Amino acid sequence: MTEILGTIGDSIGSIFNNPVVRLGGQIVLVYWVVLWLAAAYWAFRDMQSRSDNPIVPYFAAAFVIIFTPVVFPMAVFVYRVVRPQEKIGEVYERNLAEEAMLADIEAIRHCPTCDRRVDDEWIICPTCRTRLNRVCPNCSRLVGLDWSLCAWCGRDFERQDVAAPAVAGAREPDVARGPSTIRTVARAQERPPAGRRPIDPSLDS
């Protein structure tokens, strides 16, 4: 029995003492160490893409290294469980999508009183009868209630139309009456006022 065990031990020893086996074992050991360090670097880079904190990636790499080359696969498994689920780029894209959706919702016009959805060409809200737009009196196109002038024709809503001077309107009838009326007015202007005598031009000489 002892001889059998000694023969088995010598056989196993001769196998491990074989240069080819030794070279293969060294290659496997080096590959395992490289895989261990690569796992630590992967954890470092992965955490950089998932966190804005500059220190957290170093902790992730140290966590994998501390587990030594023997049990580092367990460290990688634990890291994948506890790491943030979304990357920074994915979070940024999701925020952009949400902002774009909110912008689209805000672009839809709503009634300021009842908050119901209304059309841009409506003048009055059909639900609460709130005035939404008005019609330009010049070009008959819809304009906003807060517009000071029409963007289509340039009509100024704040400036009132100035009436024609009253004097011009008073003179027009006299001209329309004809030459006889004009001569009568001229004679009345030449006639001296009551109580005064006309001045004799011979007295000036």
C-alpha positions in Angstrom: 0.0 0.0 0.0 2.8 2.3 0.9 4.5 1.5 -2.4 1.4 2.2 -4.3 0.9 5.6 -2.6 4.6 6.4 -3.2 4.3 5.4 -6.9 1.2 7.7 -7.3 3.0 10.6 -5.6 6.0 10.1 -7.8 3.8 10.2 -10.9 2.0 13.4 -9.8 5.4 15.0 -8.9 6.8 14.0 -12.3 3.8 15.6 -14.0 4.2 18.9 -12.1 7.9 18.8 -12.6 7.4 18.6 -16.4 8.6 21.9 -18.0 5.5 22.0 -20.3 3.1 21.8 -17.3 5.0 24.4 -15.4 4.9 26.8 -18.4 1.2 26.2 -18.8 0.6 26.9 -15.1 2.5 30.2 -15.3 0.5 31.2 -18.3 -2.7 30.5 -16.5 -1.6 32.5 -13.4 -0.5 35.5 -15.5 -3.8 35.4 -17.4 -5.7 35.3 -14.1 -3.8 38.3 -12.7 -4.3 40.3 -15.9 -8.0 39.5 -15.8 -8.1 40.6 -12.1 -6.5 44.0 -12.9 -8.6 44.4 -16.0 -11.7 43.8 -13.9 -10.6 46.6 -11.6 -10.0 48.9 -14.5 -13.4 48.1 -16.0 -15.0 48.9 -12.7 -13.2 52.2 -12.6 -14.2 53.2 -16.1 -17.8 52.0 -15.7 -18.2 54.0 -12.5 -16.9 57.1 -14.3 -19.7 56.9 -16.8 -22.3 56.5 -14.1 -21.3 59.0 -11.4 -20.2 62.7 -11.4 -18.2 62.1 -8.2 -14.4 61.9 -9.1 -13.6 59.8 -6.1 -16.2 57.0 -6.5 -14.5 55.3 -9.5 -11.3 54.8 -7.4 -13.4 53.2 -4.7 -14.9 50.8 -7.2 -11.5 49.8 -8.5 -10.1 49.4 -5.0 -13.1 47.2 -4.1 -12.2 44.8 -6.9 -8.5 44.7 -6.1 -9.1 44.1 -2.3 -10.8 40.8 -3.1 -7.4 39.5 -4.5 -7.1 37.5 -7.7 -8.6 34.5 -6.1 -12.2 35.8 -5.4 -12.3 38.9 -7.6 -15.2 37.5 -9.7 -17.3 37.8 -6.6 -16.3 41.4 -6.3 -17.4 42.0 -9.9 -20.7 40.4 -9.2 -21.3 42.6 -6.1 -20.3 45.7 -8.0 -22.8 45.0 -10.8 -25.5 44.7 -8.1 -24.8 47.9 -6.3 -23.7 50.2 -9.2 -26.1 52.9 -10.5 -28.4 51.5 -13.1 -28.2 54.5 -15.5 -25.2 56.1 -17.1 -24.8 59.9 -17.1 -25.4 60.0 -20.9 -28.6 58.0 -20.5 -29.8 60.3 -17.7 -29.0 63.4 -19.8 -30.9 62.0 -22.8 -33.9 61.2 -20.6 -33.9 64.7 -19.1 -33.8 66.2 -22.6 -36.7 64.0 -23.7 -38.7 65.1 -20.7 -37.9 68.8 -21.4 -38.9 68.4 -25.0 -42.2 66.8 -24.0 -42.9 69.6 -21.5 -42.1 72.2 -24.2 -44.6 70.5 -26.6 -47.2 70.6 -23.9 -46.6 74.2 -23.1 -46.7 75.1 -26.8 -50.4 74.0 -26.8 -52.5 77.1 -26.1 -54.8 76.9 -23.1 -57.5 79.3 -21.9 -56.1 81.6 -19.2 -59.4 81.3 -17.2 -60.6 77.7 -17.4 -57.2 76.1 -18.6 -59.0 74.2 -21.4 -57.3 73.6 -24.7 -58.2 76.3 -27.3 -57.3 76.9 -30.9 -55.1 79.8 -32.0 -57.7 81.1 -34.3 -60.5 81.3 -31.7 -61.7 84.7 -30.6 -63.7 83.5 -27.5 -63.3 80.5 -25.3 -66.4 78.3 -25.9 -66.3 77.0 -22.3 -65.9 80.1 -20.1 -66.4 82.8 -22.8 -63.1 84.4 -22.1 -61.9 86.7 -24.9 -58.8 85.2 -26.5 -58.2 87.4 -29.6 -59.6 90.4 -31.4 -60.1 91.4 -35.0 -58.1 94.2 -36.5 -60.6 96.9 -37.7 -58.3 97.7 -40.7 -57.4 94.3 -42.2 -59.9 92.1 -40.4 -57.2 89.6 -39.3 -56.9 88.1 -35.8 -54.5 89.9 -33.5 -53.6 89.3 -29.8 -55.2 91.2 -27.0 -51.8 92.5 -25.9 -50.7 93.8 -29.3 -50.3 97.5 -29.6 -50.4 97.4 -33.4 -51.4 95.0 -36.1 -48.5 92.9 -37.3 -50.3 92.4 -40.7 -51.2 95.9 -41.7 -49.4 98.1 -39.2 -52.6 99.7 -37.7 -51.7 101.4 -34.4 -54.4 100.5 -31.9 -53.2 103.1 -29.3 -53.4 106.1 -31.6 -56.9 107.6 -32.1 -57.9 109.1 -35.5 -57.6 112.9 -35.4 -60.7 114.7 -36.7 -60.3 117.4 -39.5 -60.0 121.0 -38.2 -63.3 122.8 -37.6 -62.1 125.9 -39.4 -61.6 124.1 -42.7 -65.0 122.6 -42.4 -66.5 126.0 -41.7 -65.0 127.6 -44.8 -66.2 125.0 -47.2 -69.9 126.0 -47.2 -69.0 129.7 -48.0 -67.1 128.6 -51.1 -70.0 126.4 -52.1 -72.5 129.2 -52.0 -71.1 130.9 -55.1 -69.6 134.3 -56.1 -72.4 136.4 -54.8 -71.9 135.2 -51.3 -68.2 136.0 -51.5 -68.9 139.6 -52.7 -71.3 140.1 -49.8 -68.8 139.0 -47.3 -66.1 141.3 -48.8 -68.5 144.3 -48.6 -69.3 143.5 -45.0 -65.6 143.5 -44.2 -65.1 146.9 -45.9 -68.0 148.5 -44.1 -66.8 150.4 -41.0 -68.2 149.5 -37.6 -71.3 151.2 -36.3 -70.7 154.6 -34.7 -67.6 155.4 -36.7 -67.4 157.7 -39.7 -65.4 156.8 -42.7 -62.1 158.7 -43.0 -61.9 161.1 -45.8 -58.7 160.5 -47.8 -58.5 164.3 -48.6 -57.9 165.1 -45.0 -54.6 163.3 -45.1 -53.2 165.7 -47.6 
